[in-house]
């Protein structure tokens, strides 16, 4: 299964693509790519959201994922940031739903806990685990892309577990 992980943002939307292979397990996962959908700060909010939608559609057309994993927002000290990120996240959810692709969501704490065993792990710890688990030569850059790969990795772990659990019942 091809899994697309998304880390919502307005200036940058991180993305990471994994192929879990026939086994549908994280130990068989292979990173196909990662990067960011970027928008220019000179754009209006509506132009930025359109650029995010267009960038996501291009990724979906290119990789044809069977599952999309999106970071769930839960708290932010900066109200201005949380509003714009929420708008971008809404565009991502809309495009994925419109394309009819199954979707899962995880909070940053769930990702940290699953990858490091500690829900308040620092970003470098999470990034190092992504690198180790996927046997990558380097940590994905920028941070938004690394976060998206981590989100896809958690979806791969969860889907692998769900697949094994449903066949054993």
C-alpha positions in Angstrom: 0.0 0.0 0.0 1.2 3.5 -0.8 0.7 5.9 2.2 0.9 9.7 2.0 1.7 11.5 5.2 0.8 15.2 5.5 2.0 17.8 8.0 -0.4 20.8 7.5 0.8 24.3 7.2 0.2 27.5 5.3 3.8 28.4 4.2 4.8 24.8 4.0 2.9 21.5 3.9 5.2 18.6 4.5 4.6 15.4 2.6 6.1 11.9 2.8 5.3 8.9 0.7 5.8 5.3 1.9 5.3 2.0 0.1 4.5 -0.7 2.7 4.7 -3.5 0.1 2.7 -6.7 0.0 3.2 -7.4 3.7 1.6 -4.1 4.8 4.0 -3.8 7.7 6.3 -1.1 8.8 9.4 -3.4 8.6 8.7 -3.7 4.9 8.1 0.1 4.3 10.2 1.9 1.8 10.3 5.7 1.5 9.4 6.8 -2.0 9.9 10.5 -1.5 9.3 13.5 0.7 9.2 17.2 0.4 7.0 20.3 0.9 4.3 22.1 -0.9 5.4 25.7 -0.5 3.5 29.0 -0.8 4.8 32.5 -1.0 4.1 34.9 1.8 3.2 37.6 -0.8 0.2 35.5 -1.8 -3.3 36.2 -0.3 -4.7 33.6 2.0 -7.0 32.3 -0.7 -4.1 32.0 -3.2 -2.1 30.1 -0.7 -4.9 27.7 0.0 -5.4 27.1 -3.7 -1.7 26.4 -4.1 -1.9 23.9 -1.3 -4.9 22.2 -3.0 -3.2 22.1 -6.4 0.0 20.8 -4.9 -1.8 18.0 -3.0 -3.8 17.1 -6.1 -0.5 16.7 -8.1 0.9 14.4 -5.4 -2.2 12.3 -5.3 -2.2 12.0 -9.1 1.5 11.1 -9.2 1.6 8.6 -6.3 -2.0 7.3 -6.2 -1.9 6.5 -2.4 -4.3 4.0 -0.9 -4.3 5.8 2.4 -3.5 9.4 3.5 -2.4 10.1 7.1 -2.8 13.7 8.3 -1.5 15.4 11.5 -4.4 16.4 13.7 -4.2 19.8 15.4 -5.0 19.9 19.0 -3.5 23.0 20.6 -1.6 26.1 19.8 -0.4 29.1 21.8 -0.4 31.3 18.7 -4.1 31.9 17.7 -3.1 33.5 14.4 -1.0 30.5 13.4 -3.6 28.0 14.4 -6.3 29.7 12.3 -4.2 29.7 9.1 -2.9 26.1 9.7 -6.5 25.0 10.3 -7.6 26.5 7.0 -4.8 24.7 5.2 -5.6 21.4 7.0 -9.2 21.9 6.0 -8.2 22.1 2.3 -6.1 19.0 2.7 -9.0 17.0 4.2 -11.4 18.3 1.6 -9.2 17.3 -1.4 -8.5 13.8 0.1 -12.2 13.3 0.8 -13.2 14.5 -2.6 -10.7 12.0 -4.2 -12.3 9.2 -2.2 -9.1 8.2 -0.5 -9.3 6.6 3.0 -7.8 8.9 5.7 -6.4 8.5 9.2 -5.4 11.3 11.6 -2.8 11.4 14.4 -1.9 14.0 17.0 1.8 15.0 17.4 1.8 13.2 20.7 0.5 10.0 19.2 3.3 10.1 16.6 6.0 10.8 19.2 4.7 8.0 21.5 4.5 5.5 18.7 8.0 6.2 17.4 9.9 6.9 20.6 7.8 5.6 23.4 7.5 9.1 24.9 4.7 11.5 23.9 6.8 14.6 24.6 9.9 13.5 22.7 11.9 16.3 21.0 11.8 16.7 17.2 15.4 15.4 16.7 14.5 12.1 18.5 11.5 11.6 16.3 13.5 12.4 13.2 16.3 10.0 14.2 13.7 7.2 14.7 12.3 7.9 11.2 15.7 7.6 9.7 16.5 4.4 11.6 13.2 2.6 10.9 13.2 3.4 7.2 17.0 2.9 6.9 17.4 6.4 5.3 20.9 7.7 4.6 19.9 11.0 6.2 17.1 12.6 8.2 14.5 14.1 5.8 14.7 17.8 5.4 13.1 20.3 6.0 11.4 19.5 9.3 7.9 19.6 7.8 8.9 16.8 5.4 10.4 14.8 8.3 7.2 15.2 10.3 5.1 14.1 7.3 7.2 10.9 6.8 6.7 10.2 10.6 3.0 10.6 10.2 3.0 8.2 7.2 5.1 5.7 9.2 2.6 5.7 12.1 -0.2 5.0 9.6 1.9 2.1 8.2 2.3 0.7 11.7 -1.4 1.1 12.5 -2.5 -0.4 9.2 -0.2 -3.3 9.6 -1.6 -3.9 13.1 -5.2 -3.6 11.9 -4.5 -6.0 9.0 -3.0 -8.6 11.3 -5.7 -8.1 14.0 -8.6 -8.5 11.5 -7.2 -11.7 10.1 -6.7 -13.3 13.4 -10.2 -12.7 14.8 
